[in-house]
Amino acid sequence: MGNEPGKGGPVKAPMVNTLLAYVSKPLRPLMEKINVTRESHRGAFAGDVMLPEGFEIEVVAVELNAPVHATFGPDGACYVTESGYKIDSPPRVVRIDVVSGATDTFFELPADRWRQHGAMTGGCWLDDTFYFANNDAISRVGPGGVIEDVVTGLPWGDHMPNYPIVGPDGSLYFTVGSVTNAGVVGGDNFTFEWLRHSPEVCDIPGQDITLAGHNYEFKDVVGSLKDTVRSGAFVPFGTETQPGQVIPGQLKASGALLRLDPTTGSLEQIAWGLRNAYGIDFHPDGRLFVTNHGIDERGARFIVGAPDEFYEIHGGAWYGWPDYAAGVRLDDPRWGEDGRGREPVLAEPPDQPPLPFVTFEDHAASNGFVFCRDPAFGFPGDAFVCLFGDVAPVTTRRATPVGYKVVRVDMQRREVVDFAVNRQSGPASQLPHNGFERPCNATFGPDGALYVVDWGEIRLAVERGGVEMPLHSGVLWRIWPTGAPHGERPPEAEVVPLTGWVGLPVVGEAIGLAKQASSAVKKALHRD
C-alpha cells in the first residue's frame, strides 16, 4: 500500500512558513514597493523523461504560465487552465491545437475575479458549456462568453476548491481543500497571504463537531508582533476555544467532496475530512476516487512523514482530517516522536475514518489523475497520477526530492508503480536535465494519448513572504504507446540530493531582492 506511517524519518520541525511571516510582516510596507519580475529559462526535452518500453513522449506546448489542469473540449482541442496563482499573469484558459501546437486564449478572467493568493484550478466541459473552479466559486462560460457563477461562498485559504468533473449521472463533482494545514489558523497561514486579507477565515466542519478546547500560541501576525494570541481549531486567528464547544457543520465545508446539479444548482455533500483532495475521477466500474495531500510539517499541529493518499469515496464518510492521517490518529506512536500539537482537537471523532486504497510518499503532492479506459494504451482500469513534488524547505526538510513524476496505481495489486520519471529524480530547473518540472494533471485525449500538464517552476519570493511562479515555465507533454509490447515500469531514476542545488537559486533570489530593496530605499529617501 505504498509508504507506511512514520517512514519519513525523524527530522526537526521546519518552521520556515512561520519564520517568513514574522520576518516579512514588519517589512511589508517596503516589500510592497519591490517589483521582481521572474521569468523562466528552463528547457523541455523528451529525451530526459524515461518511460516503460513501448511508450514515447514529446513536447506539445511550452511557455505556459502556471498551468494547472487540462481537459478536451467538444471541438477536440485541449483546454489548459493557467491558474494565476502568485504569478504576474492572469488566470485564463488556453486552447491548444495538439496537432500543430498553436495556442489562443479561450477566455481570461476579469481583474475583479483574480486574486493572486487564490487560483483558478481547472474545469470541464458539459455539452457546450465550460465549468471551472476559481477561488471560492464554481462558475461557467457558455457559447456567449459570459461568466456565470453557479456556486459561491466555498471555503478557501491554504487550499481551495479543485477542478470539477462530470460524473456518470451528469452531475458535477468537485472537492474543497482545507483552509489550514491541520485545523488551526496560525502564523504559517500568513505566508499564504490570505490571512492578511481575510483574518476572519477559518476551517468549517462538514457536520456538528465538539471541540476538546486545545489552543495554540502565536505572535500576532495580524496585529502587532509584540503581542501574542491563542487560537483554537475551526475558529478565526486569535480566537480561543473551550472544552465541549460545539461548531456547527455546514454543507459548504472545508475538506469536503460535493455534488452539483448543473441544471438546478442544488448542492450535496458526499464526504468530508479530506485535507486537500486534489484529483478526482470515476473508475470505469463506477467507483469514485480522489488523491489527498498529507499534512505538511508546519504550523501549530503536524506529524512527520504523513503520506499522500488515494481514497475510494464512500458516501457520508469522514476521512479523518484534522486528527488523523491515512486512517491513523496523529498521536499514535506509529508516527514517531516528532511533530507538534498531535493531541486530537475533536473531543470525539465523528467516526472511524476509512483507510486509503494506497498511499504515496510523504510530500510527493499527489495532484490530478485519470483512469485509463482504453486497452490500446495499456493498463486499462489503472490510474495515472501526477506527483507534483515536495516544496522543501517550506513544507518539509527532506534531503532528497520526492515526486516530480507520473506514477501508475495498479488497481488489482493495490501498488504504486513509476510510469514517467526524470532520468535524475527532481525538478528540471534544479538539476542538469530538461525533463519534468512539476507534473500537475493528466488526461487522455481523443487520440488515445496521455497528456501531462507540467506546472513549471516555483521560486522563493521573500518580498511576497513566500513563493512566486516565474513566467513562461509551464509545459504540456504527450505520451503514447508505440504499438510494441510494453513494459511494466521505466528504468530506475538516479537520485541526487538537492541540498546543494537548491542553494544556488536561493542565493540568486536573495541577491536580486537585495538590489530591488536598495533601489526602493533610495527612491523613498530621495522623495523625502
N, C-alpha and C positions, 0 to 999 in steps of 0.2 A: 504493500500500500504506500510506497514512497517512503519519505522520511518519517521516523518515529519521534514522539515528543522528546525534547531535550537534546537532539542531535546537533544543535547549533553550536554547542560548546560553551564553556564558561568564559565570558568576557566582561569587562567593566561596562557599566551602563553609559552609553553615549548620550550626552545631553546637548548636542550641537544645536538643535532647534531652539531650546530654551536659552542657551547662551547667545545665539544670534538675536533673539528677541530682546534680551537685556542690553546687549551692546548697541543694537540698531535703534532702539526707541529714543534715547536722548539725541542721537544723531539724525533723526528723521527729518527735521527742517533742512539740514544741509544736504542730506541724501536726495531729497525731492528736487534739488537743483541740479543733480547729476543725471545726465542722459547718456547712457552707454548703449551703443548700437552693436549688437553681436551678430556676426554673420558666420556661416559655416563654410569650411573649405574641404569637407570630407568627400571622399570618392565613394563610388559604389561599383564593385567588381564581383561578378557572379562566381569567378574562379576561387574567391576566398570563402565561399559557403559550401560546406560538404553535405551530401545527401546520400541516402542508400543507393545502391546500384539500381539502375533502371529509371532514375529521375534526373531531370535537368532543371536549372534555374536561370532566369535572366532578369534584367532591369527593365521595367516598363516606363517609369517616370521618375524624375529627380527634382530637387529644389522645391519640394513641398514644405509648408510651414506648420510644424507640429501636427501632422496628420494623425488622426486617432481612430478612424473607422472607415470601412469601405462596404458598399453594397451595390448590386447591379440593378439598373432600372429597367423599365419595360422596353426601352429602346436598345438594350444590350450593352450600353455604356457602363463604365464603373464610376460610381459617385463617391468621392473621397471627402470626408469631413475633416477640415482643418479646425482645430479646437479653439484657437485664440487664447490659450492658457499661458499667461506670463510670456508673451511674445509680442513683438511690435508688428503684428499682422492680424487683422480682424477675423473672427470666426466666419467661415464660408464653406460652401460645398462646391468642390471642383469636379466637373465632368471630364472623364478621361476616355478617349478612344484607345482601347487597349491594343488595337492593331497598329495604328500609326504613332501612338504616344501623344497625340495632340491633346491639349487641355484648354478648357474655357470655364468661366465661372457660372455655375448653375444659379446660385444666389449667395448673397453676402448679408450677414446680419447688420441691421442698422446700429448706429453708435449707442442708442439708448438701451440696446439689448446685450451689449458687450461689456462684461466685467472681466478684467484680466486675471482676477483671482478666482474666477469661475471658468466654465468651459462648455462648449458645445461638444457632446460626446458621441454623436453619431445618429443614424436614422435608418429608416426602412421605407420601402415602397408598399403601398396598398392601393392597387389599381393605378390611377394616375395621380395619386397624392403622396407626397413625401412627408413622413412623420419624423420628428427629431427631438432629442433632449438637449436643453440648454439651461444652465444654471438651475433654477427651481421650477422648471416648466417642461411639459411636453407640448409641442406645437406642430403645426402642419403648414405645408405650402402646396396649394393646388395649381392647376394649369394657369390661373391668372397671375401667379407670383405673389399673392397676398399672404402674409404670415398671420395665422390664426391660432391663438392659444386654446388648447384642449383641456389641460390640467395645469393649475398653478399652485403656488404655495407649498411645494415639496421641500423637505429639509435639505440643506446643503451646507458644507463647511470645508473640512479637510477633503471630503469626498462629496459626490453629488449624484444626481440621477444619471444612470448609464443608459446606453442606447436601447431603443425598443426593437422588438422583433414581432413578426406576425405569427401567431400560433395556429395550430390545426383547426381551431374553432373560429378563425377570423378575427379574434381579439388581439390587442397589442399587449405584450408582456415586457416589463422593464423592472429594473432594480433601483433602489435608492441607497446610496452609501451612508455610512455613519458620519456624523458631524465631527467627532473626535476620534482619537486613537482607541480609547477604552472607556468611554462614557463620561469623562471629566474634562471640562474646558480648563486649559491651563496655559502657561507661558509658551509652550511649544506651538499652540494654535496661532499665536501672534505672527509667527513666521509665514503662515499661510495667508496672511493679510486680512482674512475675513473678520477676525476678532477685533481688529482696529476699526473696521467699518460697521460691524454689527455685533456689539457686545451683548445684546440680548439673546443671541442664538445659542441653542444647546440641543442635545440629542432628545429625541421623542420616542417613547416606547410604543410598541405595536399593541399592547394590552395593558391593563392596570397592573402596576408593579408596586411592591412595598420595599422601601429602602432600608439598608442596615444602618445608615446615618454616618458613614465614614466621610471625613472631609480632609482636604489636602491643601498645604500652604504654598503660596506662590508670591513672588514680588508682583506688585500691582502694575502690570504692563498696560492696562487700560487707563489708569490714573497716574500716580507717581511711583517711581521705583523705590522711593524712600519708604513706602508703605508696603505692608504685606496683607494678603487677603486669604480667606479659606473658601474652597469650593468643593461642593459635593457632586454626585453623579446626577445626570438628567436635569440639571438646573444651570442657569447662566453663570458666567465667570463672577467670582466673588460672592456667591450665594451659598450659605451653609445649609446642610440638610440635617434632619433629625431621625433617630431610630423610629421605625414604624410609619414614616411619612409615605403617603401614597401619591404616586404620579399617575395621572390618568392616561390610558392608552389612546392613541389616535389612529385613524385609518392611514393618513399620510405620515408614516413613521420612518425613523432612521433605520437603516439596515433592513429594509423590507423589500419584498417582491410583490409587485402589484399587477393586476389585470385591468385593462381599459377597454370598454366597448367603444369603438371609434364612432359609432353612429349616434349613440345616446349620451356619450361622455361619462357613463356610470363607471365607478372605480371600485375595485375589490382587492382586499389584502389576501395574498396567498400564504405568505410566511413572513417571519421577521427573525431578528437575532443574527443577521449576517453582517459582518463588519463592513466589507465592501465587495459585494457580489458583483463582479465586473462583467464577465462574459456570461451569455445566456443562449441556450439553443435547445430545441427538442430533438431527442434521439429519433431515428426512423421508426422505432417501435412505439413512439408517443410519450415516453418519459421525458420530463423536464430536468435539465441540469444547469448548474451555474459554477463558475470559478469564484473563489473568495480569497481576498488578500488577508493574510495573517497579521497579527498585532505587531506594530513597529516597536523598536527599542527606544522609546522616548516618552516624555510626559510623566504624569503622576502615577500611572499604572502600566506595567508591561511585564512580559516574561522574555527570556532569551531563547531563541530557537523556535518560535511559533511558525509552523509551516503554512504555506498556502494550501487551499483545499479545493476539491472537486466534489460537489454535493449533488445527489439526486434530491429533488424537491418533493416534499410531502405536504399536501395542503394542511394549513393550520399549525404547522410545526414551528417551534422556537429553536434556533440553531446555536444558542449558547452565548453569543456576544451580549454584554461585555465581560462576563465572568468565566467563560470557557473558551478554549481554543482547540479545534479539532476534536471536540467532544470531551476534553479533559479540563477539569477546573484549574484556574490559574494558580491556586495554592497547592496543587498536587505536587508531591516530591518528584514526580517524573520530569518536571520542568527544571530540575536542578535547584541551586540555591540563589542564583542571581535574579535580578529583576527588582520591581518596586510596586508597592500598592497591590499586592496579589490577593489580599483578602476580598471576598465577594462584596460587591456594593448592593446586591439584592438580598433582602432578608430571606427570601425563599425563591428558588429558581422556578420559572413558570412550568418547566417540565424537564425531563432528562433529554438533552439535545441529541440528535442523531449523529452517528459517526460519519466522517467523509467517505465517499466512494474510493478515492485515492487522495494522496497528498503530494504536494510538490515541495522542493527545497524551501527552507525559510528565506524570505525576502527575494524569491525569484520573480514575484509580481506576475501571477497568472492572470493575464488580461483576456482579450477576446478569443473565442474559439468557434469551431464549426465541426459538425459531424459530417463524415463522408457518406454520401448516398449513392455514389456511382462506382460499381465494381470495376469499371475500366480504369479508374485512377489507382485503385488498390486500397486495401484496408477498409472495406465497407463497414460502416457502423462504428468505426473508431473516431475519436475526437482529435482534432489538430489544434493545439493550444499554443498561443503566443506567450512566451515568458519575457516580459518587459525588461527585467533585470533589476538588481538592487540599486539603492540610491545611497551608497556609503559615501561619507560617514554620517549622513543626515539621519538615516533610519537604522543603520547597523554599523558595526565595526569589523565586519568580515574582512579578512586579509586577502581573500581570493574572490573573483567575481562569481556571481550565480545568476542564472537566467541568460538573457541575450540570445535566445534561440527559439525554435519551434519544436515542440515535443508532441508525441502521439500517445493518447491514452488508449491502451489495448483494453477494450471493454469486456472481453472474455476473460482475460487473465488478471484484470484489475492491476495493470502495470503501466508505469510511465516510461516511455522509450524515446530517446532522441530521434528527431527526424531531420531537421535542418539546423546545422551548427556552424559557427565560425571555425576556421582552422586553428585559431587561437581563441580560447574562451574569453569573452569580454567584449566591450563596445569598440567599434571600429575606430572611433576618434582617439582612443587611448592606447591603441595597440598598432603594430605595424601591419595592418591589413585593411581592406576596404569592403568587408562583409557587412553583416547586420550591425546596426547601432542599437536600436531598441524595438524589436518586433512587438506590435501593439494589437493587431487584429488580423484575422484570417477569414476568407470567404471563398467559396467556389464560384467560378464564372460560368456563363453559358457554354464556353468552350471546353469545360471539364477540368480546367487548370485551377490550382490553388493560388490565390492572390494574397500576399502578405503586406500589410501596411507597416512601415518602419517609421516610428515617431521622429527619430533623429536625436540630436544631442540635447543634453541637459548640462547647463553650466552654473557654477557658483555665481551669485549676484548679490554681493554684500550690501550694495546700495538699496536693494529691494528686501533686505532682511532674509534672503533665502536663495532661490534659484531663478533662472530665466532660460528661455529657449532661444538659441540662435536662429536667425532667418535661414531659410533655404536648405535645411539639413535633412528633410524627410524624403523617403523613397517608397515607391510601390514596386514590389517584386512579383514574379510569376514562376510557379513551379508546376511541371507537368511530367507525366510518365512517358518514357521513350517507346514503350511497347515491348521492350526486352523484359525478361523476368526480373522482378525487383527483389532487392534485399530487405532485411528487416530493420537495419539501422545503418547510420553513416559511420565512417571511420571516427575513432575517438579524437576529440579535440585536445590540443595542447593547453594545459592550464598554466597560466603565468600570473604570479601575484601582481596585483595592480598598485601596490603601495607607492612604488617609485613613479609609475606612470601618472597616477592621479596628481602627484605633487606638481608636475610640470604645468598643467593648465591652471591649477590653483595659484601658483606663483605668477603666471601671466595675468590672470584676472586681478590679482592684488596690485600689480604694477600699473595696469590700466586704470583701475579705480583710483589709485593714489594720484595719478595725473589729472583725472577728472575732478577729484576733490580739491586739489591745489588750484586748478583753474577756477572752480566755483568760489573758493575763498577769496582769491584775488579780485574777482569781479565784484563780490559783495563789499570788500574793503574799498574798492575804487568808487562804488556808488555812494558809500557812506562818507 
